[in-house]
Amino acid sequence: MYGTTDKIELKESNSFNPGINQNVTIRGQFRSPRKDNSGDPVLCIDIEGPTGQKLTVTEWAQDTEDKMKNQLVRLRRWVKEVTGTDTFPTQFASYEDMASKFTAAVNNKDTLLEIKLVYGSKGYLEMPKYDGCVRAMSNPTRLVLSSSEAAKTTKPTATPTDTSMMDGMDMGTTDELPF
C-alpha cells in the first residue's frame, strides 16, 4: 500500500499580501510585542484576515507632540472605521491610558475592514504611517493605492555590498585550497 490513512489538510498562506486586503478584523491589546513576552508593554493592533492571516501593527509611545498628534490621527481613524463614530479623545492621563481606551473602543466589534499594506525600507510588510490606510467594508468608497504605494508592493531586494575596499585584492583561487 502506498498512501496514508491520516486526514490531509491543505494550509493556506497565513501571510498578508501587499496592496489592499479586505475583510480583516482587528483587536487591540496593551502587551509586550515580543514572542517571549519580555519587555515593556505597548499598544499592539492585531489584524486578522479571512483565511487566518495575522499581522501586528505596533504603536509605540511617542516623545514629541507632533509624533503624538500623528499617532492619534491614525488611532482615531481606526476607531472611526470600527465604530462608525469619531469619538476617540485626544487627551489621556498616560500612554497606557490611551492604549486602554483604544482597546476598549475597538475590541469585540468584529467590523470588517480593508487595509493598505506595503513593504517598508527593510523589506517587512507594514501599514503606511498616515491617515487613510484603513476603511470599513461597509463604506461605499474603497481604498486605492497611490503610485508611490503601488511601487512599494514589490519586496525590495538586498542592496549590493560596497566592493571598493576589495579593489586590487587578488580574489583568485590558490593551490592551497583545503578541498
HELIX and SHEET records of a PDB file:
HELIX    1   1 GLU A   65  THR A   83  1                                  19    
HELIX    2   2 TYR A   95  VAL A  106  1                                  12    
HELIX    3   3 SER A  147  ALA A  150  1                                   4    
HELIX    4   4 ALA A  151  THR A  153  5                                   3    
HELIX    5   5 SER A  164  MET A  166  5                                   3    
SHEET    1   A 5 LYS A  54  GLU A  59  0                                        
SHEET    2   A 5 VAL A  42  GLU A  48 -1                                        
SHEET    3   A 5 GLY A  19  ARG A  31 -1                                        
SHEET    4   A 5 LEU A 113  TYR A 119 -1                                        
SHEET    5   A 5 LEU A 125  GLU A 126 -1                                        
SHEET    1   B 5 LYS A  54  GLU A  59  0                                        
SHEET    2   B 5 VAL A  42  GLU A  48 -1                                        
SHEET    3   B 5 GLY A  19  ARG A  31 -1                                        
SHEET    4   B 5 LEU A 113  TYR A 119 -1                                        
SHEET    5   B 5 VAL A 134  ALA A 136 -1                                        
END                                                                             
